[in-house]
Every structure is written in structure tokens, then in C-alpha cells.
Amino acid sequence: MQINRLTQQIQFIIEIDQLKQVMRQTLLTDSSRRENSAEHSWHLAMMAIALIEYAQEG
């Protein structure tokens, strides 16, 4: 069972790594270039962690 979970986790990591290849239409805040979906997802995750204290429970 543990091996199956590890396999699934590795597959997930491989899948999300592909987000680096997906370019978004949105420019960075300094307008220097377009960000990829992996960068965008990372920023959203960091914002969620930083602001979790303001989220409603449930």
C-alpha cells in the first residue's frame, strides 16, 4: 500500500512539473515577461499559506 502511495505521489510531481511548459497570458507585475503556470501556482500557494489565518473554517 505504501509503495502505491509513493508511486502516485511521484506521478503527481511529474505531472505538475509539466506546468512549467504552460505559458500564461498575464505579464509579471514588472511587465518584463509572461509567467508560466508553475510560477503562478507557486505564488497562489504561498499567498494561501500566508493568508490562511483570515480564511473561514470549514
N, C-alpha and C positions, 0 to 999 in steps of 0.2 A: 504493500500500500504506500509506503513512504517513497519508494522508487517512482511509482506512478505520479505522485505529487511533485517530486523533483523534476521529472520529465515535463510535466505540464507547466511548471514554473519556468523552466528553461525555454520551452516553446513560446511562452508569453514574452519573455525577454527578447527572443529573436524577432518576434512579431512587432513589438513596439520599437525595436531598433530600426525597422523599416520606415518609421515616421520621419527619419532624417531626410529621406528622399522626397517627401511631400512638401513642396513649397507653397506657402500661403500667399494670398494677395496683399495682406497687410504689411506695411512697412514698419520697421522698428521705430521707436519714438524719436530717434535722431534722423530718421528718413535715409539712413545710409544703405540699407538693403532690405530685402524681404526675409522674414524668418521662416524656418521650416516648422513643420507640425510638432516635431520632438521638442524644439525650443519652446514653442507655445504651450505645449502640455506641461513642460517642466515649470514654466512660470506660473501657470494656473495651480499646479500642485503646491508650489511654495507659498502662493497667496492663500490657499486654503489652510495650510498649516499655520501661517502667521495670523490668520483672522478667525481661527476656529472658536476662540472664546466668545465671539459675537454671534455664533450660529445657535439656532434654537435646537434644543434636544429633541430627538425623535425624528 
